[in-house]
């Protein structure tokens, strides 16, 4: 019975980008974060960090700062100005219309350090994988709580902007931001057939 309920939660989760304006109660947010930190992690070092943005002013400041970097990057790519504005406006709207944003970060502070770059890179990948698993826990917990959520990878393209705008500790490396709120849309998605992604040995 439990396995079936878990599978239903996993299969029915969707990326939701439109939300009602209702705020998410603090106790619900804390429950999501508690679910997140029970993810597995490399060496059990728990490298995940979370910046919870409830303030509309902070969300707008972050969206504006990230949008400015996006415009600059796309202009350097030679993208037409109208398409740049369309892309930046879409990103700004997604971030500012969500009643809650959680910025998912990793810290290497407690991870192992080695004398060679190869193993240090592997250690970083392990920290990133661990942090992503915490994010997946959070997404599933949000869905189970009746919330919509959407994972955005944009902080990877401007970690310095995110860190400075949110005044994050120096060792917090932004990996993603998750917009959250009560859904104002219903979305359907499909998946490729299982055999496309699996090889049996």
N, CA, C and O atoms as a DFTB+ gen file, in Angstrom:
804 C
 N C O
     1  1       0.837      -1.213       0.000
     2  2       0.000       0.000       0.000
     3  2       0.866       1.255       0.000
     4  3       0.641       2.170      -0.792
     5  1       1.866       1.296       0.898
     6  2       2.738       2.463       0.992
     7  2       3.489       2.684      -0.311
     8  3       3.597       3.813      -0.790
     9  1       4.014       1.586      -0.890
    10  2       4.772       1.714      -2.131
    11  2       3.907       2.307      -3.241
    12  3       4.379       3.119      -4.036
    13  1       2.634       1.896      -3.292
    14  2       1.739       2.418      -4.323
    15  2       1.489       3.900      -4.128
    16  3       1.464       4.653      -5.101
    17  1       1.300       4.339      -2.878
    18  2       1.076       5.757      -2.602
    19  2       2.302       6.584      -2.972
    20  3       2.168       7.670      -3.536
    21  1       3.491       6.083      -2.661
    22  2       4.715       6.791      -3.008
    23  2       4.850       6.915      -4.512
    24  3       5.192       7.984      -5.017
    25  1       4.588       5.842      -5.231
    26  2       4.686       5.882      -6.680
    27  2       3.692       6.874      -7.272
    28  3       4.018       7.575      -8.230
    29  1       2.490       6.943      -6.718
    30  2       1.498       7.901      -7.206
    31  2       1.980       9.337      -7.015
    32  3       1.766      10.187      -7.880
    33  1       2.635       9.608      -5.879
    34  2       3.177      10.948      -5.646
    35  2       4.255      11.281      -6.666
    36  3       4.277      12.380      -7.220
    37  1       5.152      10.324      -6.913
    38  2       6.247      10.544      -7.862
    39  2       5.707      10.765      -9.274
    40  3       6.139      11.685      -9.968
    41  1       4.776       9.931      -9.694
    42  2       4.284       9.967     -11.072
    43  2       3.379      11.166     -11.329
    44  3       3.337      11.675     -12.449
    45  1       2.653      11.624     -10.310
    46  2       1.698      12.719     -10.518
    47  2       2.303      14.104     -10.335
    48  3       1.643      15.100     -10.630
    49  1       3.549      14.196      -9.852
    50  2       4.184      15.505      -9.686
    51  2       4.427      16.156     -11.036
    52  3       4.805      15.482     -11.994
    53  1       4.212      17.458     -11.116
    54  2       4.459      18.221     -12.339
    55  2       5.198      19.511     -11.996
    56  3       5.133      19.980     -10.860
    57  1       5.895      20.081     -12.965
    58  2       6.493      21.407     -12.794
    59  2       5.399      22.445     -13.011
    60  3       4.859      22.579     -14.109
    61  1       5.087      23.168     -11.959
    62  2       4.023      24.175     -11.989
    63  2       4.663      25.560     -11.990
    64  3       5.540      25.848     -11.176
    65  1       4.213      26.419     -12.916
    66  2       4.815      27.747     -13.066
    67  2       3.853      28.886     -12.768
    68  3       4.260      30.048     -12.772
    69  1       2.581      28.579     -12.507
    70  2       1.599      29.620     -12.180
    71  2       0.972      29.288     -10.836
    72  3       0.555      28.158     -10.582
    73  1       0.915      30.311      -9.978
    74  2       0.485      30.099      -8.604
    75  2      -0.588      31.097      -8.183
    76  3      -0.675      32.205      -8.712
    77  1      -1.392      30.681      -7.232
    78  2      -2.289      31.610      -6.577
    79  2      -1.458      32.515      -5.669
    80  3      -0.349      32.138      -5.290
    81  1      -1.960      33.693      -5.312
    82  2      -1.157      34.618      -4.497
    83  2      -1.074      34.241      -3.020
    84  3      -0.324      34.869      -2.272
    85  1      -1.816      33.241      -2.588
    86  2      -1.837      32.859      -1.172
    87  2      -0.432      32.555      -0.661
    88  3       0.310      31.830      -1.324
    89  1      -0.048      33.084       0.489
    90  2       1.270      32.758       1.040
    91  2       1.328      31.314       1.523
    92  3       0.308      30.725       1.880
    93  1       2.518      30.762       1.529
    94  2       2.728      29.405       2.044
    95  2       3.048      29.522       3.533
    96  3       4.009      30.201       3.893
    97  1       2.273      28.881       4.406
    98  2       2.512      29.007       5.854
    99  2       3.923      28.552       6.255
   100  3       4.490      27.644       5.648
   101  1       4.471      29.194       7.278
   102  2       5.829      28.891       7.719
   103  2       5.982      27.428       8.132
   104  3       7.013      26.819       7.850
   105  1       4.980      26.856       8.793
   106  2       5.112      25.463       9.224
   107  2       5.156      24.511       8.034
   108  3       5.804      23.466       8.098
   109  1       4.477      24.864       6.961
   110  2       4.529      24.035       5.751
   111  2       5.922      24.130       5.124
   112  3       6.481      23.122       4.694
   113  1       6.474      25.334       5.075
   114  2       7.825      25.515       4.525
   115  2       8.835      24.692       5.320
   116  3       9.694      24.022       4.747
   117  1       8.723      24.751       6.642
   118  2       9.655      24.006       7.488
   119  2       9.509      22.503       7.273
   120  3      10.500      21.774       7.308
   121  1       8.287      22.034       7.052
   122  2       8.076      20.608       6.783
   123  2       8.758      20.203       5.473
   124  3       9.341      19.122       5.383
   125  1       8.685      21.069       4.463
   126  2       9.352      20.780       3.188
   127  2      10.863      20.697       3.374
   128  3      11.519      19.810       2.828
   129  1      11.400      21.620       4.140
   130  2      12.841      21.639       4.370
   131  2      13.288      20.420       5.171
   132  3      14.368      19.879       4.933
   133  1      12.464      19.991       6.113
   134  2      12.798      18.777       6.877
   135  2      12.811      17.564       5.964
   136  3      13.671      16.695       6.099
   137  1      11.869      17.497       5.038
   138  2      11.889      16.403       4.065
   139  2      13.148      16.463       3.213
   140  3      13.744      15.434       2.898
   141  1      13.547      17.674       2.844
   142  2      14.720      17.845       1.989
   143  2      15.985      17.322       2.657
   144  3      16.795      16.658       2.012
   145  1      16.159      17.614       3.930
   146  2      17.433      17.268       4.587
   147  2      17.548      15.790       4.932
   148  3      18.583      15.347       5.430
   149  1      16.481      15.015       4.669
   150  2      16.580      13.571       4.872
   151  2      16.977      12.841       3.593
   152  3      16.873      11.617       3.508
   153  1      17.430      13.600       2.605
   154  2      17.975      12.969       1.404
   155  2      19.305      12.293       1.741
   156  3      19.973      12.690       2.696
   157  1      19.693      11.278       0.969
   158  2      21.039      10.719       1.152
   159  2      22.090      11.715       0.688
   160  3      21.826      12.553      -0.174
   161  1      23.280      11.619       1.265
   162  2      24.362      12.523       0.844
   163  2      25.700      11.804       0.941
   164  3      25.876      10.882       1.738
   165  1      26.637      12.250       0.108
   166  2      27.974      11.659       0.090
   167  2      28.636      11.806       1.458
   168  3      28.678      12.904       2.013
   169  1      29.141      10.726       1.990
   170  2      29.780      10.684       3.315
   171  2      28.841      11.158       4.433
   172  3      29.289      11.392       5.555
   173  1      27.570      11.297       4.141
   174  2      26.593      11.902       5.068
   175  2      27.028      13.299       5.512
   176  3      26.793      13.687       6.656
   177  1      27.660      14.057       4.610
   178  2      28.129      15.409       4.958
   179  2      27.027      16.461       4.804
   180  3      27.179      17.585       5.282
   181  1      25.925      16.110       4.146
   182  2      24.763      17.003       4.046
   183  2      25.166      18.405       3.561
   184  3      25.030      19.380       4.300
   185  1      25.660      18.504       2.320
   186  2      26.208      19.768       1.828
   187  2      25.167      20.781       1.378
   188  3      25.524      21.882       0.960
   189  1      23.883      20.431       1.454
   190  2      22.830      21.326       0.988
   191  2      22.658      22.527       1.910
   192  3      22.865      22.438       3.120
   193  1      22.281      23.638       1.317
   194  2      21.941      24.863       2.043
   195  2      20.710      25.461       1.359
   196  3      20.538      25.293       0.152
   197  1      19.864      26.147       2.101
   198  2      18.613      26.670       1.568
   199  2      18.444      28.132       1.966
   200  3      18.558      28.480       3.141
   201  1      18.176      28.974       0.993
   202  2      17.819      30.369       1.254
   203  2      16.344      30.530       0.898
   204  3      15.964      30.422      -0.268
   205  1      15.523      30.787       1.904
   206  2      14.071      30.893       1.725
   207  2      13.708      32.361       1.526
   208  3      13.993      33.197       2.383
   209  1      13.082      32.672       0.401
   210  2      12.734      34.058       0.083
   211  2      11.219      34.212       0.143
   212  3      10.506      33.783      -0.764
   213  1      10.741      34.821       1.206
   214  2       9.309      35.084       1.367
   215  2       8.955      36.507       0.938
   216  3       7.826      36.766       0.521
   217  1       9.908      37.423       1.038
   218  2       9.675      38.835       0.759
   219  2       9.521      39.102      -0.737
   220  3      10.362      38.693      -1.537
   221  1       8.442      39.790      -1.107
   222  2       8.235      40.160      -2.510
   223  2       9.362      41.063      -2.999
   224  3       9.801      40.944      -4.143
   225  1       9.830      41.966      -2.140
   226  2      10.900      42.878      -2.533
   227  2      12.181      42.113      -2.849
   228  3      12.891      42.453      -3.796
   229  1      12.480      41.082      -2.061
   230  2      13.672      40.271      -2.306
   231  2      13.535      39.465      -3.597
   232  3      14.492      39.335      -4.360
   233  1      12.343      38.928      -3.835
   234  2      12.132      38.173      -5.069
   235  2      12.309      39.076      -6.282
   236  3      12.917      38.682      -7.277
   237  1      11.774      40.290      -6.191
   238  2      11.897      41.237      -7.298
   239  2      13.349      41.652      -7.507
   240  3      13.810      41.765      -8.643
   241  1      14.067      41.878      -6.412
   242  2      15.481      42.259      -6.524
   243  2      16.293      41.150      -7.174
   244  3      17.138      41.408      -8.031
   245  1      16.032      39.915      -6.764
   246  2      16.756      38.788      -7.344
   247  2      16.403      38.622      -8.816
   248  3      17.292      38.419      -9.643
   249  1      15.122      38.704      -9.151
   250  2      14.696      38.561     -10.541
   251  2      15.300      39.659     -11.418
   252  3      15.713      39.395     -12.548
   253  1      15.352      40.866     -10.911
   254  2      15.928      41.985     -11.676
   255  2      17.418      41.794     -11.903
   256  3      17.914      41.998     -13.011
   257  1      18.132      41.402     -10.852
   258  2      19.576      41.222     -10.963
   259  2      19.919      40.072     -11.906
   260  3      20.825      40.187     -12.732
   261  1      19.189      38.964     -11.777
   262  2      19.433      37.834     -12.670
   263  2      19.039      38.186     -14.105
   264  3      19.693      37.757     -15.055
   265  1      17.975      38.964     -14.258
   266  2      17.547      39.381     -15.580
   267  2      18.575      40.255     -16.275
   268  3      18.780      40.146     -17.484
   269  1      19.222      41.126     -15.505
   270  2      20.258      41.991     -16.080
   271  2      21.423      41.163     -16.617
   272  3      21.951      41.444     -17.692
   273  1      21.823      40.125     -15.847
   274  2      22.901      39.249     -16.326
   275  2      22.456      38.450     -17.551
   276  3      23.228      38.266     -18.492
   277  1      21.219      37.983     -17.535
   278  2      20.699      37.233     -18.681
   279  2      20.715      38.088     -19.937
   280  3      21.133      37.626     -20.998
   281  1      20.264      39.330     -19.823
   282  2      20.266      40.221     -20.996
   283  2      21.679      40.409     -21.534
   284  3      21.901      40.379     -22.745
   285  1      22.626      40.601     -20.632
   286  2      24.012      40.812     -21.051
   287  2      24.570      39.581     -21.762
   288  3      25.230      39.696     -22.794
   289  1      24.297      38.398     -21.198
   290  2      24.801      37.163     -21.792
   291  2      24.183      36.907     -23.169
   292  3      24.878      36.531     -24.112
   293  1      22.873      37.115     -23.268
   294  2      22.203      36.866     -24.549
   295  2      22.615      37.883     -25.612
   296  3      22.715      37.552     -26.793
   297  1      22.853      39.135     -25.177
   298  2      23.339      40.143     -26.119
   299  2      24.716      39.756     -26.651
   300  3      25.007      39.947     -27.832
   301  1      25.565      39.211     -25.772
   302  2      26.896      38.768     -26.194
   303  2      26.809      37.595     -27.158
   304  3      27.704      37.385     -27.976
   305  1      25.719      36.827     -27.056
   306  2      25.498      35.712     -27.992
   307  2      24.980      36.198     -29.344
   308  3      24.919      35.423     -30.298
   309  1      24.607      37.479     -29.431
   310  2      24.081      38.018     -30.672
   311  2      22.595      37.801     -30.872
   312  3      22.100      37.907     -31.994
   313  1      21.878      37.500     -29.803
   314  2      20.435      37.282     -29.925
   315  2      19.734      38.612     -30.188
   316  3      20.139      39.629     -29.626
   317  1      18.702      38.637     -31.021
   318  2      17.961      39.875     -31.283
   319  2      17.356      40.450     -30.001
   320  3      16.957      39.709     -29.102
   321  1      17.296      41.774     -29.933
   322  2      16.851      42.463     -28.716
   323  2      15.435      42.066     -28.300
   324  3      15.156      41.932     -27.108
   325  1      14.539      41.878     -29.272
   326  2      13.167      41.540     -28.902
   327  2      13.070      40.157     -28.263
   328  3      12.262      39.944     -27.358
   329  1      13.889      39.221     -28.731
   330  2      13.888      37.887     -28.138
   331  2      14.536      37.896     -26.758
   332  3      14.125      37.157     -25.863
   333  1      15.550      38.739     -26.598
   334  2      16.175      38.882     -25.279
   335  2      15.150      39.375     -24.262
   336  3      15.045      38.835     -23.160
   337  1      14.402      40.398     -24.639
   338  2      13.404      40.955     -23.723
   339  2      12.309      39.939     -23.408
   340  3      11.828      39.866     -22.277
   341  1      11.925      39.166     -24.400
   342  2      10.893      38.151     -24.182
   343  2      11.374      37.099     -23.189
   344  3      10.636      36.704     -22.286
   345  1      12.615      36.647     -23.361
   346  2      13.194      35.639     -22.476
   347  2      13.338      36.187     -21.059
   348  3      12.978      35.518     -20.091
   349  1      13.862      37.398     -20.942
   350  2      14.071      38.008     -19.625
   351  2      12.745      38.277     -18.923
   352  3      12.629      38.079     -17.713
   353  1      11.756      38.724     -19.670
   354  2      10.442      39.008     -19.078
   355  2       9.778      37.737     -18.571
   356  3       9.131      37.744     -17.524
   357  1       9.938      36.644     -19.313
   358  2       9.356      35.368     -18.882
   359  2       9.988      34.908     -17.570
   360  3       9.288      34.463     -16.660
   361  1      11.296      35.015     -17.478
   362  2      11.994      34.617     -16.261
   363  2      11.589      35.501     -15.076
   364  3      11.356      35.005     -13.973
   365  1      11.509      36.804     -15.316
   366  2      11.120      37.741     -14.255
   367  2       9.720      37.424     -13.752
   368  3       9.478      37.418     -12.545
   369  1       8.798      37.161     -14.672
   370  2       7.419      36.874     -14.274
   371  2       7.331      35.593     -13.458
   372  3       6.595      35.539     -12.472
   373  1       8.067      34.568     -13.851
   374  2       8.040      33.307     -13.113
   375  2       8.509      33.499     -11.674
   376  3       7.935      32.934     -10.743
   377  1       9.544      34.290     -11.506
   378  2      10.112      34.463     -10.173
   379  2       9.270      35.377      -9.300
   380  3       9.085      35.103      -8.114
   381  1       8.764      36.445      -9.864
   382  2       8.055      37.430      -9.040
   383  2       6.607      37.058      -8.780
   384  3       6.002      37.570      -7.838
   385  1       6.036      36.172      -9.598
   386  2       4.644      35.783      -9.382
   387  2       4.507      34.638      -8.380
   388  3       3.407      34.359      -7.905
   389  1       5.598      33.987      -8.063
   390  2       5.563      32.915      -7.067
   391  2       5.583      33.520      -5.666
   392  3       6.381      34.419      -5.401
   393  1       4.726      33.049      -4.768
   394  2       4.726      33.599      -3.413
   395  2       5.942      33.194      -2.585
   396  3       6.190      33.763      -1.521
   397  1       6.697      32.216      -3.068
   398  2       7.845      31.719      -2.304
   399  2       8.904      31.205      -3.267
   400  3       8.587      30.564      -4.269
   401  1      10.164      31.492      -2.956
   402  2      11.290      30.928      -3.691
   403  2      12.261      30.329      -2.674
   404  3      12.553      30.938      -1.644
   405  1      12.745      29.152      -2.972
   406  2      13.824      28.564      -2.179
   407  2      15.022      28.395      -3.103
   408  3      14.953      27.682      -4.104
   409  1      16.118      29.056      -2.757
   410  2      17.350      28.924      -3.528
   411  2      18.156      27.784      -2.915
   412  3      18.511      27.812      -1.736
   413  1      18.429      26.801      -3.730
   414  2      19.131      25.600      -3.297
   415  2      20.620      25.779      -3.570
   416  3      21.029      26.026      -4.705
   417  1      21.414      25.654      -2.531
   418  2      22.857      25.870      -2.639
   419  2      23.607      24.655      -2.113
   420  3      23.046      23.815      -1.410
   421  1      24.879      24.578      -2.466
   422  2      25.738      23.570      -1.851
   423  2      26.918      24.257      -1.200
   424  3      27.328      25.349      -1.595
   425  1      27.454      23.590      -0.190
   426  2      28.667      24.061       0.478
   427  2      29.681      22.933       0.484
   428  3      29.351      21.789       0.798
   429  1      30.908      23.259       0.137
   430  2      31.982      22.272       0.181
   431  2      32.703      22.274       1.530
   432  3      33.715      21.592       1.688
   433  1      32.198      23.022       2.491
   434  2      32.906      23.217       3.762
   435  2      33.220      21.906       4.471
   436  3      34.289      21.770       5.065
   437  1      32.316      20.950       4.418
   438  2      32.512      19.696       5.152
   439  2      32.881      18.527       4.256
   440  3      32.985      17.395       4.728
   441  1      33.080      18.787       2.966
   442  2      33.449      17.713       2.044
   443  2      34.954      17.446       2.122
   444  3      35.719      18.279       2.607
   445  1      35.362      16.279       1.638
   446  2      36.777      15.920       1.689
   447  2      37.588      16.751       0.698
   448  3      37.074      17.211      -0.321
   449  1      38.865      16.932       1.023
   450  2      39.785      17.637       0.130
   451  2      40.965      16.722      -0.184
   452  3      41.450      15.982       0.672
   453  1      41.418      16.795      -1.453
   454  2      42.486      15.923      -1.908
   455  2      43.621      16.737      -2.508
   456  3      43.483      17.932      -2.770
   457  1      44.743      16.067      -2.717
   458  2      45.908      16.749      -3.284
   459  2      45.814      16.901      -4.796
   460  3      46.560      17.682      -5.387
   461  1      44.898      16.156      -5.435
   462  2      44.813      16.212      -6.891
   463  2      43.434      16.712      -7.331
   464  3      42.435      16.537      -6.633
   465  1      43.414      17.333      -8.498
   466  2      42.202      17.968      -9.017
   467  2      41.135      16.944      -9.399
   468  3      39.942      17.217      -9.263
   469  1      41.547      15.778      -9.873
   470  2      40.576      14.762     -10.295
   471  2      39.660      14.366      -9.150
   472  3      38.440      14.338      -9.314
   473  1      40.231      14.059      -7.995
   474  2      39.400      13.653      -6.862
   475  2      38.632      14.829      -6.278
   476  3      37.513      14.650      -5.795
   477  1      39.204      16.023      -6.311
   478  2      38.460      17.198      -5.837
   479  2      37.230      17.454      -6.702
   480  3      36.169      17.825      -6.199
   481  1      37.388      17.249      -8.024
   482  2      36.237      17.408      -8.917
   483  2      35.176      16.360      -8.606
   484  3      33.986      16.673      -8.572
   485  1      35.596      15.124      -8.381
   486  2      34.635      14.079      -8.021
   487  2      33.909      14.418      -6.728
   488  3      32.711      14.166      -6.599
   489  1      34.621      14.980      -5.789
   490  2      34.004      15.359      -4.514
   491  2      32.955      16.450      -4.735
   492  3      31.897      16.438      -4.106
   493  1      33.254      17.388      -5.631
   494  2      32.283      18.438      -5.946
   495  2      31.043      17.844      -6.606
   496  3      29.919      18.226      -6.280
   497  1      31.247      16.910      -7.535
   498  2      30.109      16.269      -8.188
   499  2      29.258      15.533      -7.161
   500  3      28.030      15.567      -7.239
   501  1      29.888      14.875      -6.211
   502  2      29.136      14.181      -5.169
   503  2      28.306      15.164      -4.343
   504  3      27.169      14.868      -3.974
   505  1      28.876      16.325      -4.059
   506  2      28.131      17.343      -3.313
   507  2      26.956      17.859      -4.128
   508  3      25.871      18.080      -3.591
   509  1      27.173      18.052      -5.435
   510  2      26.089      18.515      -6.307
   511  2      24.989      17.472      -6.404
   512  3      23.805      17.810      -6.376
   513  1      25.376      16.192      -6.518
   514  2      24.373      15.129      -6.566
   515  2      23.571      15.084      -5.265
   516  3      22.349      14.936      -5.292
   517  1      24.245      15.210      -4.149
   518  2      23.578      15.176      -2.847
   519  2      22.588      16.329      -2.721
   520  3      21.468      16.150      -2.242
   521  1      23.008      17.500      -3.150
   522  2      22.147      18.674      -3.076
   523  2      20.928      18.516      -3.980
   524  3      19.819      18.903      -3.610
   525  1      21.139      17.945      -5.168
   526  2      20.013      17.712      -6.077
   527  2      19.015      16.727      -5.475
   528  3      17.807      16.884      -5.655
   529  1      19.505      15.717      -4.764
   530  2      18.587      14.766      -4.132
   531  2      17.762      15.447      -3.047
   532  3      16.586      15.128      -2.870
   533  1      18.365      16.376      -2.325
   534  2      17.593      17.149      -1.338
   535  2      16.518      17.964      -2.038
   536  3      15.398      18.085      -1.542
   537  1      16.862      18.521      -3.193
   538  2      15.879      19.278      -3.961
   539  2      14.736      18.413      -4.438
   540  3      13.585      18.850      -4.429
   541  1      15.031      17.184      -4.858
   542  2      13.975      16.270      -5.298
   543  2      13.062      15.913      -4.128
   544  3      11.843      15.858      -4.293
   545  1      13.634      15.672      -2.952
   546  2      12.802      15.432      -1.770
   547  2      11.844      16.595      -1.536
   548  3      10.666      16.402      -1.238
   549  1      12.380      17.813      -1.678
   550  2      11.569      19.007      -1.450
   551  2      10.428      19.091      -2.462
   552  3       9.297      19.415      -2.099
   553  1      10.721      18.800      -3.727
   554  2       9.693      18.852      -4.764
   555  2       8.579      17.840      -4.498
   556  3       7.399      18.150      -4.658
   557  1       8.957      16.646      -4.096
   558  2       7.957      15.615      -3.819
   559  2       7.130      15.963      -2.591
   560  3       5.916      15.760      -2.575
   561  1       7.790      16.489      -1.557
   562  2       7.065      16.893      -0.353
   563  2       6.101      18.034      -0.658
   564  3       4.991      18.072      -0.127
   565  1       6.526      18.963      -1.515
   566  2       5.652      20.072      -1.895
   567  2       4.410      19.552      -2.611
   568  3       3.296      19.990      -2.328
   569  1       4.602      18.630      -3.527
   570  2       3.472      18.051      -4.256
   571  2       2.522      17.337      -3.299
   572  3       1.303      17.477      -3.405
   573  1       3.078      16.582      -2.377
   574  2       2.258      15.854      -1.406
   575  2       1.474      16.815      -0.514
   576  3       0.389      16.479      -0.039
   577  1       2.023      18.016      -0.287
   578  2       1.364      19.021       0.552
   579  2       0.361      19.866      -0.224
   580  3      -0.227      20.794       0.331
   581  1       0.159      19.554      -1.504
   582  2      -0.797      20.304      -2.306
   583  2      -0.233      21.559      -2.931
   584  3      -0.983      22.407      -3.414
   585  1       1.076      21.686      -2.927
   586  2       1.739      22.843      -3.516
   587  2       2.238      22.520      -4.917
   588  3       2.476      21.360      -5.257
   589  1       2.391      23.562      -5.720
   590  2       3.065      23.436      -6.992
   591  2       4.482      23.950      -6.837
   592  3       4.757      24.787      -5.977
   593  1       5.378      23.450      -7.668
   594  2       6.768      23.884      -7.597
   595  2       7.427      23.716      -8.950
   596  3       7.000      22.902      -9.769
   597  1       8.469      24.494      -9.173
   598  2       9.229      24.385     -10.425
   599  2      10.708      24.627     -10.139
   600  3      11.083      25.617      -9.510
   601  1      11.529      23.709     -10.611
   602  2      12.990      23.799     -10.468
   603  2      13.533      24.641     -11.609
   604  3      13.253      24.356     -12.773
   605  1      14.305      25.675     -11.293
   606  2      14.944      26.518     -12.303
   607  2      16.457      26.469     -12.101
   608  3      16.950      26.707     -10.998
   609  1      17.185      26.159     -13.163
   610  2      18.646      26.031     -13.086
   611  2      19.382      27.353     -13.291
   612  3      20.613      27.380     -13.278
   613  1      18.655      28.436     -13.477
   614  2      19.261      29.717     -13.836
   615  2      20.399      30.167     -12.914
   616  3      21.343      30.786     -13.406
   617  1      20.364      29.891     -11.596
   618  2      21.477      30.334     -10.742
   619  2      22.842      29.796     -11.164
   620  3      23.865      30.400     -10.844
   621  1      22.873      28.670     -11.878
   622  2      24.156      28.133     -12.337
   623  2      24.851      29.085     -13.297
   624  3      26.077      29.065     -13.410
   625  1      24.071      29.928     -13.998
   626  2      24.637      30.849     -14.980
   627  2      25.056      32.184     -14.363
   628  3      25.729      32.985     -15.012
   629  1      24.659      32.424     -13.108
   630  2      25.022      33.698     -12.467
   631  2      25.120      33.523     -10.951
   632  3      24.470      34.259     -10.207
   633  1      25.924      32.559     -10.478
   634  2      26.002      32.329      -9.031
   635  2      26.488      33.546      -8.250
   636  3      26.072      33.767      -7.112
   637  1      27.372      34.336      -8.867
   638  2      27.870      35.529      -8.193
   639  2      26.754      36.548      -7.984
   640  3      26.691      37.195      -6.939
   641  1      25.879      36.692      -8.968
   642  2      24.755      37.624      -8.867
   643  2      23.802      37.185      -7.765
   644  3      23.371      37.997      -6.946
   645  1      23.476      35.893      -7.749
   646  2      22.560      35.363      -6.735
   647  2      23.160      35.529      -5.342
   648  3      22.486      35.984      -4.418
   649  1      24.422      35.159      -5.200
   650  2      25.083      35.266      -3.900
   651  2      25.129      36.689      -3.382
   652  3      24.868      36.938      -2.205
   653  1      25.464      37.633      -4.268
   654  2      25.569      39.033      -3.843
   655  2      24.191      39.619      -3.527
   656  3      24.038      40.330      -2.534
   657  1      23.195      39.330      -4.356
   658  2      21.861      39.894      -4.145
   659  2      21.233      39.393      -2.855
   660  3      20.548      40.143      -2.160
   661  1      21.467      38.127      -2.537
   662  2      20.865      37.536      -1.331
   663  2      21.804      37.588      -0.130
   664  3      21.451      37.144       0.962
   665  1      23.010      38.136      -0.339
   666  2      24.004      38.225       0.739
   667  2      24.248      36.855       1.373
   668  3      24.202      36.698       2.593
   669  1      24.506      35.881       0.521
   670  2      24.741      34.523       0.999
   671  2      26.149      34.386       1.569
   672  3      27.050      35.123       1.169
   673  1      26.348      33.454       2.495
   674  2      27.710      33.162       2.958
   675  2      28.604      32.775       1.793
   676  3      28.132      32.229       0.796
   677  1      29.900      33.059       1.918
   678  2      30.822      32.851       0.808
   679  2      30.871      31.414       0.317
   680  3      31.116      31.181      -0.867
   681  1      30.642      30.437       1.201
   682  2      30.758      29.041       0.789
   683  2      29.452      28.473       0.225
   684  3      29.422      27.316      -0.193
   685  1      28.383      29.258       0.204
   686  2      27.103      28.795      -0.351
   687  2      27.125      29.006      -1.859
   688  3      27.156      30.145      -2.324
   689  1      27.110      27.925      -2.623
   690  2      27.172      28.001      -4.074
   691  2      25.781      27.714      -4.662
   692  3      25.320      26.574      -4.605
   693  1      25.111      28.719      -5.219
   694  2      23.763      28.520      -5.760
   695  2      23.742      27.492      -6.894
   696  3      24.537      27.559      -7.831
   697  1      22.819      26.548      -6.783
   698  2      22.675      25.489      -7.773
   699  2      21.372      25.592      -8.553
   700  3      21.326      25.290      -9.746
   701  1      20.316      26.021      -7.874
   702  2      18.991      26.087      -8.493
   703  2      18.104      26.959      -7.632
   704  3      18.424      27.246      -6.479
   705  1      16.991      27.377      -8.200
   706  2      15.952      27.988      -7.368
   707  2      14.647      27.275      -7.654
   708  3      14.359      26.883      -8.784
   709  1      13.870      27.120      -6.600
   710  2      12.593      26.426      -6.699
   711  2      11.492      27.416      -6.376
   712  3      11.421      27.928      -5.259
   713  1      10.632      27.691      -7.349
   714  2       9.467      28.530      -7.096
   715  2       8.374      27.638      -6.514
   716  3       8.210      26.486      -6.916
   717  1       7.629      28.197      -5.554
   718  2       6.628      27.412      -4.841
   719  2       5.368      28.223      -4.607
   720  3       5.425      29.444      -4.462
   721  1       4.225      27.543      -4.571
   722  2       2.960      28.191      -4.252
   723  2       1.816      27.230      -4.499
   724  3       2.017      26.111      -4.969
   725  1       0.631      27.672      -4.182
   726  2      -0.548      26.857      -4.456
   727  2      -0.875      26.977      -5.942
   728  3      -0.968      28.090      -6.458
   729  1      -1.052      25.859      -6.636
   730  2      -1.145      25.868      -8.111
   731  2      -2.317      26.683      -8.638
   732  3      -3.414      26.677      -8.079
   733  1      -2.045      27.386      -9.738
   734  2      -3.100      28.081     -10.479
   735  2      -3.187      27.517     -11.889
   736  3      -3.730      28.157     -12.790
   737  1      -2.644      26.300     -12.078
   738  2      -2.704      25.636     -13.365
   739  2      -2.612      24.131     -13.134
   740  3      -2.161      23.668     -12.087
   741  1      -3.050      23.387     -14.141
   742  2      -2.911      21.933     -14.148
   743  2      -2.100      21.574     -15.378
   744  3      -2.399      22.030     -16.482
   745  1      -1.080      20.761     -15.189
   746  2      -0.234      20.392     -16.320
   747  2      -0.150      18.877     -16.453
   748  3      -0.197      18.142     -15.466
   749  1      -0.026      18.434     -17.689
   750  2       0.141      17.016     -17.966
   751  2       1.452      16.818     -18.713
   752  3       1.822      17.616     -19.573
   753  1       2.133      15.760     -18.373
   754  2       3.387      15.427     -19.038
   755  2       3.433      13.933     -19.291
   756  3       2.764      13.154     -18.612
   757  1       4.222      13.542     -20.267
   758  2       4.436      12.126     -20.536
   759  2       5.918      11.814     -20.352
   760  3       6.733      12.721     -20.181
   761  1       6.253      10.567     -20.387
   762  2       7.640      10.137     -20.330
   763  2       7.915       9.188     -21.480
   764  3       7.016       8.491     -21.951
   765  1       9.170       9.164     -21.932
   766  2       9.562       8.202     -22.947
   767  2       9.358       6.789     -22.399
   768  3       9.412       6.586     -21.186
   769  1       9.127       5.823     -23.266
   770  2       9.017       4.439     -22.800
   771  2      10.265       4.025     -22.017
   772  3      11.379       4.428     -22.352
   773  1      10.072       3.234     -20.994
   774  2      11.162       2.836     -20.110
   775  2      12.327       2.216     -20.876
   776  3      13.488       2.432     -20.528
   777  1      12.016       1.444     -21.919
   778  2      13.074       0.728     -22.636
   779  2      14.045       1.674     -23.344
   780  3      15.149       1.264     -23.702
   781  1      13.652       2.927     -23.550
   782  2      14.562       3.888     -24.179
   783  2      15.708       4.282     -23.261
   784  3      16.745       4.752     -23.729
   785  1      15.530       4.095     -21.958
   786  2      16.517       4.588     -20.993
   787  2      17.209       3.485     -20.199
   788  3      18.027       3.774     -19.327
   789  1      16.893       2.241     -20.488
   790  2      17.378       1.140     -19.647
   791  2      18.068       0.081     -20.496
   792  3      17.594      -0.282     -21.573
   793  1      19.191      -0.403     -19.992
   794  2      19.840      -1.585     -20.553
   795  2      19.982      -2.607     -19.440
   796  3      20.396      -2.275     -18.330
   797  1      19.639      -3.847     -19.741
   798  2      19.725      -4.920     -18.746
   799  2      20.974      -5.762     -19.046
   800  3      21.279      -6.053     -20.203
   801  1      21.658      -6.130     -18.024
   802  2      22.853      -6.973     -18.175
   803  2      22.749      -8.221     -17.300
   804  3      23.661      -9.049     -17.295
